Amino acid sequence: MFFKDRRDAGRQLARRLSQYAGDVDVIVLGIPHGGVPVAFEVAQALRAPLDVFLSGKLGVPGNEELAFGALADRGGRVLDESIIRALGITPEQIQQITESEERKLIEQAQLYRKARPALNPEGKTVILIDDGIATGSSIYAAMQALRQMHPRMLVIAVPVAPPSTCSWLRTKVDDLVVLHAPVQFQAVGEFYRDFSQTSDQEVIELLKRSTHVQNPQ
């Protein structure tokens, strides 16, 4: 066990990301729910803006667990053309599923940000944070969608991930920061003393606190 809770993990992770402190072009994006408390601590330490990064997979009709693409709430979309061709997914189906996922992401964005505008990743160094990575498939879809938004540099930072996932992800991003890569890995939660669920309200409060600290009235 490496971390007391997500906040502790974030503080430890921030120390490994100190080279990004003070860079006005750095933004920190946390993946809800569990990635946001980690990202909050990193953003505070780096004195960088914090936002959530909302993304969703585009599920194959009739087999929604299988994704043919991913969508980000700020416009990034990536499609897996090989799956689309193999399964004969039509342009009409793609559009319908995309619009449905867009509505869900808009609702999430309104819940978390309220009237606060989303941070724009274009031309920025983006540090994308979660509370850990297992296989990497979910964060890879988020990365692909985020790439469509043209960040200057994409950094993935997590407290824990297995070595095989680290090796694979390292080839996909500009920088990968992982505090612990244990060979014996079953689930992210086994490396936290407290891995209780992060609520929507906690996400909202952390975003508010970050805004208050970085943009004092």
C-alpha positions as CSV (number, residue, x, y, z in Angstrom):
1,M,0.0,0.0,0.0
2,F,1.5,3.3,-1.1
3,F,-1.1,6.0,-0.4
4,K,-3.3,7.0,2.5
5,D,-5.9,8.4,0.1
6,R,-6.2,10.3,-3.2
7,R,-5.1,13.6,-1.7
8,D,-1.9,12.0,-0.4
9,A,-1.3,10.4,-3.8
10,G,-1.7,13.9,-5.4
11,R,0.8,15.5,-3.0
12,Q,3.3,12.8,-3.8
13,L,2.7,13.0,-7.5
14,A,3.1,16.8,-7.4
15,R,6.7,16.4,-6.2
16,R,7.5,14.4,-9.3
17,L,6.0,17.1,-11.5
18,S,7.8,20.0,-10.0
19,Q,9.6,20.8,-13.3
20,Y,6.2,22.1,-14.6
21,A,5.7,24.5,-11.7
22,G,5.3,28.2,-12.6
23,D,4.8,27.5,-16.3
24,V,1.9,29.7,-17.4
25,D,1.1,27.4,-20.3
26,V,0.4,24.4,-18.0
27,I,-3.1,23.2,-17.3
28,V,-4.1,20.2,-15.1
29,L,-7.0,18.0,-16.1
30,G,-8.5,15.5,-13.7
31,I,-10.6,12.5,-14.9
32,P,-13.7,12.2,-12.8
33,H,-14.4,11.0,-10.3
34,G,-11.3,9.7,-8.6
35,G,-8.7,11.6,-10.6
36,V,-10.0,15.0,-9.5
37,P,-8.7,14.9,-5.8
38,V,-5.3,13.8,-7.1
39,A,-5.3,16.5,-9.8
40,F,-6.4,19.1,-7.2
41,E,-3.3,18.6,-5.2
42,V,-1.1,18.7,-8.3
43,A,-2.7,21.9,-9.5
44,Q,-2.3,23.6,-6.1
45,A,1.4,22.6,-5.9
46,L,2.2,23.7,-9.5
47,R,0.0,26.8,-9.2
48,A,-1.8,25.7,-12.4
49,P,-5.4,26.0,-13.5
50,L,-7.5,22.9,-12.8
51,D,-10.4,21.5,-14.8
52,V,-12.1,18.1,-15.3
53,F,-11.6,16.2,-18.5
54,L,-14.8,14.6,-19.6
55,S,-14.8,11.9,-22.2
56,G,-16.9,8.9,-23.1
57,K,-16.6,6.0,-25.4
58,L,-18.8,5.5,-28.4
59,G,-20.2,2.0,-28.0
60,V,-21.0,-0.4,-30.8
61,P,-24.8,-0.8,-31.4
62,G,-25.9,-3.9,-29.5
63,N,-22.5,-4.3,-27.9
64,E,-22.0,-1.0,-26.1
65,E,-19.1,-2.3,-24.0
66,L,-17.0,-2.5,-27.2
67,A,-16.0,1.0,-28.3
68,F,-15.6,2.2,-31.9
69,G,-14.4,5.6,-30.8
70,A,-14.2,8.2,-28.0
71,L,-15.6,11.7,-27.5
72,A,-14.5,14.6,-25.4
73,D,-16.8,17.2,-24.1
74,R,-14.9,20.1,-25.7
75,G,-15.1,18.7,-29.2
76,G,-12.4,16.1,-29.6
77,R,-13.5,12.9,-31.2
78,V,-11.5,9.8,-32.4
79,L,-13.0,6.9,-34.4
80,D,-11.6,3.4,-34.9
81,E,-12.1,2.9,-38.6
82,S,-11.1,-0.7,-38.5
83,I,-13.9,-1.6,-36.0
84,I,-16.4,0.6,-38.0
85,R,-15.6,-1.2,-41.2
86,A,-15.5,-4.7,-39.7
87,L,-18.9,-4.3,-38.0
88,G,-20.5,-2.3,-40.7
89,I,-21.4,0.7,-38.5
90,T,-23.2,3.2,-40.7
91,P,-22.5,7.0,-40.7
92,E,-26.1,7.5,-39.4
93,Q,-25.4,5.3,-36.5
94,I,-22.1,7.1,-35.7
95,Q,-23.9,10.4,-35.8
96,Q,-26.8,9.2,-33.6
97,I,-24.4,7.7,-31.0
98,T,-22.1,10.7,-31.0
99,E,-25.1,13.1,-30.4
100,S,-26.3,10.9,-27.6
101,E,-22.9,10.9,-25.9
102,E,-22.5,14.6,-26.5
103,R,-25.7,15.3,-24.5
104,K,-24.4,13.2,-21.6
105,L,-21.1,15.0,-21.6
106,I,-22.9,18.4,-21.7
107,E,-24.9,17.5,-18.7
108,Q,-21.8,16.4,-16.8
109,A,-20.0,19.6,-17.7
110,Q,-22.9,21.7,-16.5
111,L,-23.0,19.8,-13.2
112,Y,-19.3,20.1,-12.5
113,R,-18.4,23.5,-14.0
114,K,-21.7,25.4,-13.5
115,A,-21.1,28.7,-15.4
116,R,-17.4,28.3,-15.4
117,P,-15.9,28.0,-18.9
118,A,-13.8,25.0,-19.8
119,L,-10.1,25.3,-20.0
120,N,-8.8,25.3,-23.6
121,P,-6.0,22.7,-24.1
122,E,-4.9,24.1,-27.5
123,G,-1.3,25.1,-27.4
124,K,-1.0,24.2,-23.8
125,T,1.1,21.7,-21.8
126,V,-1.7,19.4,-20.5
127,I,-1.2,17.2,-17.5
128,L,-3.9,14.6,-17.6
129,I,-4.4,12.8,-14.2
130,D,-6.3,9.8,-12.9
131,D,-6.0,8.0,-9.5
132,G,-4.4,5.0,-11.3
133,I,-4.3,3.0,-14.5
134,A,-5.0,-0.7,-14.9
135,T,-5.1,-1.7,-18.6
136,G,-4.9,1.8,-20.0
137,S,-7.8,1.4,-22.4
138,S,-10.0,4.0,-20.9
139,I,-7.2,6.7,-20.5
140,Y,-6.0,5.9,-24.0
141,A,-9.4,6.8,-25.4
142,A,-9.3,10.0,-23.5
143,M,-5.8,10.8,-24.8
144,Q,-6.9,10.2,-28.3
145,A,-9.8,12.6,-28.0
146,L,-7.6,15.1,-26.2
147,R,-5.1,15.0,-29.0
148,Q,-7.8,16.2,-31.4
149,M,-7.8,19.5,-29.4
150,H,-4.1,20.2,-30.2
151,P,-2.3,20.5,-26.9
152,R,1.4,21.6,-27.3
153,M,2.4,18.7,-25.0
154,L,0.5,15.9,-23.4
155,V,1.6,14.5,-20.0
156,I,0.0,11.6,-18.3
157,A,0.5,11.5,-14.6
158,V,-0.8,8.8,-12.2
159,P,0.1,7.4,-8.8
160,V,0.2,3.8,-9.8
161,A,0.0,1.6,-12.9
162,P,1.4,-1.9,-13.9
163,P,4.8,-2.0,-15.7
164,S,3.2,-3.4,-18.9
165,T,0.8,-0.5,-19.2
166,C,3.6,2.0,-18.5
167,S,5.7,0.6,-21.3
168,W,2.9,0.8,-23.7
169,L,1.7,4.3,-22.7
170,R,5.2,5.8,-22.7
171,T,5.3,5.5,-26.5
172,K,2.0,7.4,-26.8
173,V,2.6,10.6,-24.9
174,D,5.2,13.3,-24.5
175,D,5.8,12.5,-20.9
176,L,4.6,9.7,-18.5
177,V,4.9,10.1,-14.8
178,V,4.0,7.1,-12.6
179,L,5.1,6.9,-9.0
180,H,4.8,3.2,-8.5
181,A,4.7,0.4,-11.1
182,P,4.3,-2.8,-9.1
183,V,4.6,-6.1,-10.9
184,Q,1.9,-7.6,-8.7
185,F,-1.1,-5.6,-9.8
186,Q,-4.8,-6.5,-9.6
187,A,-6.7,-3.3,-9.1
188,V,-5.9,0.4,-8.5
189,G,-7.7,0.4,-5.1
190,E,-5.4,-2.1,-3.5
191,F,-2.7,0.6,-3.3
192,Y,-4.8,3.0,-1.3
193,R,-5.7,2.7,2.4
194,D,-8.8,4.8,1.7
195,F,-10.2,4.3,-1.8
196,S,-13.8,5.3,-1.1
197,Q,-15.8,6.7,-3.9
198,T,-15.4,10.4,-4.9
199,S,-18.8,12.1,-5.1
200,D,-20.0,14.6,-7.6
201,Q,-20.2,17.1,-4.8
202,E,-16.6,16.6,-3.9
203,V,-15.6,17.2,-7.6
204,I,-17.6,20.4,-7.6
205,E,-16.1,21.6,-4.4
206,L,-12.6,21.0,-5.5
207,L,-13.1,22.8,-8.7
208,K,-14.5,25.8,-6.8
209,R,-11.6,25.8,-4.3
210,S,-9.1,25.7,-7.1
211,T,-10.8,28.6,-8.9
212,H,-10.8,30.6,-5.6
213,V,-7.1,29.9,-4.9
214,Q,-5.8,30.7,-8.4
215,N,-8.1,33.6,-9.2
216,P,-8.6,35.5,-5.9
217,Q,-11.3,38.1,-6.0
